[in-house]
Every structure is written in structure tokens, then in C-alpha cells.
Amino acid sequence: MNQKLLIIGFVWPEPKSSAAGSRMMQLIEVFQSANYDITFASACAKTDNAFDLSSINVNTENIVLNDSSFDVFVKELNPCMVLFDRFMVEEQFGWRVAEQCPDALRLLDTEDLHSLRKGRQQALKDNAMFDISYLQNDTAKREIASILRCDLSFIISQVEIEILVNQFNIDEHLLYYLPFLLDPISPETQKKSPKFKDRNHFVTIGNFMHPPNFDAVVFLKTEIWPLIRKALPKAEIHIYGSYVSEKAQQLNKPEDGFFILGYTDNVKEVMEHAKVCLAPLRFGAGLKGKLIDAMEGGTPCVTTTIGAEGMYGTLKDTNAFIEDDAKAFAKQAVELHSNKIYWNGKQKNGFMIINTLYDKAIYTKDVLHTVETLLADLQSHRQHHFLGQILMYQTMQSTKYMSKWIEEKNKDK
């Protein structure tokens, strides 16, 4: 009988709507390659964009927050491993898993460091320099506690591992670097990618519910695009992304070449038709899915320091110009849109980066070996990380008792 893996999702995966959805599908593929019997459970309602997990032989289960029915479900399933999708899910269900399946390996996929993103967002709002006082926010206290309670956390960015180790003193043995896991881009595919002369206009993409994406679109509209449009009067920017709010739709100005086009189910085609991808992110964390999409589509970029963070490792040759100032950003965007030599070099770099840093074959075997080694000696691992046991102790579990209180309260309705 195959070993069982339970994944508890914050949401049902939507790989065509967000980088988080793509990331989850990549993790599922990793464990399926080792013949794990996977069940995906979530308390979130499914949307029309949710991937049909049954089509890839993943079992699904609707679960309920603050309800002991989950205890019955997880005890009967009896998985050898449980993967929590983001720290909020671990807060809700981690203690239940620990009680019902104490020998199950508890894994956390942070997606990105939420505390880092929120701290940067607040610093931007305050018009202040981001420093440790912004990093050590209330979200960080919850997120770090979740990392300590779990046996291993998948971290998508090397920069975030450095922050966790150097700023929060997290033991490296609790962290595993696992970036996006992609298929290499073959020389044949590279040759077929549309060339400079066959492309038009600018593009950006991103889920509008994600605050960094909406802020980037506003920054683009108010400060950057007028400068680009002045230099290139016929230029257009095509902005794609799911969950377009009314506030976002109001930014649509076709007369200015500024198009809010909403959801697309074919990001690859969108990227391959665009000449330049713009990603003026002013806060955020993790790796940026839109930059991955651009590299896979052979589309050079202009982005910010935040956008580029963690994307290129120690490589000096990137697929993007990196600028934080609006005027400098616009200047580089115009240059990249107009200069075939620059453009060709950046496109070539993008293909090289995907094949060098994100080839799934580099990571799949090692991550499976790592989790299976932990599973084989789990008691020793937990003894070496006693702080996690402290955080699981009943006097520290405010989340657990709040959940139990809510459950009892709901019974009275």
C-alpha cells in the first residue's frame, strides 16, 4: 500500500490564477512521482477557476474549521505526512493533526513569508525605510511559531531562508529551499519563441486580490505609464489577472493605452505576444510568478528590487532591468521595447535562468529523500528541536482553545 500524504489547502489550487496555485500543483507532482496516495482537503469554497484534482487522481475532502469532524477524518485517513499550505492553515489544523496522528511528519509550505510582505507594505504606507521593527510584526510572531511547530518548512526563496536564520535564529535543519519546480526549456522551444519583430506592447499579470499586485498596477498607472506613453505614444500596456475589482476596473483607460483585461486562461500565449513585461512591485515576498511566466515566454522584463529578490540566485545575467525609481523604470522600459540587441540578450538570459535555477529534476529526488529521512527518525529530529514541543504544549495553545470555544458556541446556534 502506498504511503498517504494529506495536504490541507488554504484554498483549492488555481494554477491559472496565481503563482501559489502553480506552486501547489508542483508540490503535488513531486509527491506523486514517489507514488504517494494524496488527499487534498480545504475548508475554503471552490471557485470556477479551481483545478479538477480528481483528473490527476488526487482525492479531495471538504473540511470544516473549528469542528471536531476533522479529528475523525484525519485519524481514519492516518497519513504518514501532512503538508500545511501556509501558516494560517497550520494554526487551525496543526494541533488536531498532532493529537490524532502524532507520528505524522508535519510539513509547512510558507508560499512566501507573509510577515515580510506585510512589514514591507506597512513601511511603504508609512513612507519609511523597512527595518527590523517592521519585520518583527504580529504576523511574524505567528508565522515563526508555526515554522517552529512543524518538522520541516519549504521556503521558496534563498533570501527568506537568510532572513529566517539571521534575523529570527531559526535552525537551518527546519528549513528546506524549494523554489518553483519547472520543466527545462529545450533549444527547440527557445528557437520557436516569437522574436522581437513579431511582438507588440507591454504586459503585466497578477491576481488582483493580492495587495502587491494591485499596488503595482496603481504605481504603473499613476507614475510610470505616463512617462512611457510620452516616449512611445502608440504603446499599450495589457494587464491581466483574476478577480478584478471595481476599483481596479476603474483604472482601465483605453484612450491612454492602459487596458485592464482581467482573467486569462492562457498566460503562455499572452506572454509570447508581448514585447516587454513590467513588474513595478513596491512590496512583496517570495518568488514572483509573473517573472517566471515572462522568462518561460521569452519576454524580457523591467522590475524592481523587490520583484527581482531571490529570482536570480547569484547569477549576474538576468532577464530584467531592475529599477525602483519611476523615471528610471520608464526609461529602461522604453529602451528594452526599442532596442533589439538588449532585448535578445535578456530573452536568452531568461531561458538560461529557468534551466539553471528552476529545473525540477534538480530538487525532486533530494526533497523526497529529505522528508523520508526525517520520517524514518522523527522522534530524534523532534528531540533536537525541543522548542517546537514547547509551542505544542497545552498552555501555549491559545489557537487550540479558541477553536474549541468556537465549536462549542456553534453548537448553541
GIHU-V446158 format. One record per run of one state. SS is the DSSP state (helix for helix, strand for strand, loop for the rest). FROM is the first residue (numbers start at 1). LEN is the number of residues. Records with the same first field share a line. If there is no record, write none. Layout:
SS->FROM-LEN + FROM-LEN
This chain:
loop->1-3 + 10-9 + 33-4 + 43-10 + 57-2 + 63-6 + 78-3 + 86-1 + 101-4 + 110-4 + 126-6 + 136-2 + 150-2 + 156-2 + 169-3 + 178-4 + 183-4 + 193-3 + 199-3 + 206-5 + 232-5 + 241-5 + 250-3 + 257-1 + 263-4 + 274-2 + 280-9 + 297-4 + 304-1 + 309-11 + 323-3 + 339-1 + 358-1 + 377-1 + 385-1 + 393-1 + 397-1 + 412-2
strand->4-6 + 37-6 + 59-4 + 81-5 + 105-5 + 152-4 + 175-3 + 182-1 + 202-4 + 237-4 + 253-1 + 258-5 + 276-4 + 301-3 + 320-3 + 359-1
helix->19-14 + 53-4 + 69-9 + 87-14 + 114-12 + 132-4 + 138-12 + 158-11 + 172-3 + 187-6 + 196-3 + 211-21 + 246-4 + 254-3 + 267-7 + 289-8 + 305-4 + 326-13 + 340-18 + 360-17 + 378-7 + 386-7 + 394-3 + 398-14
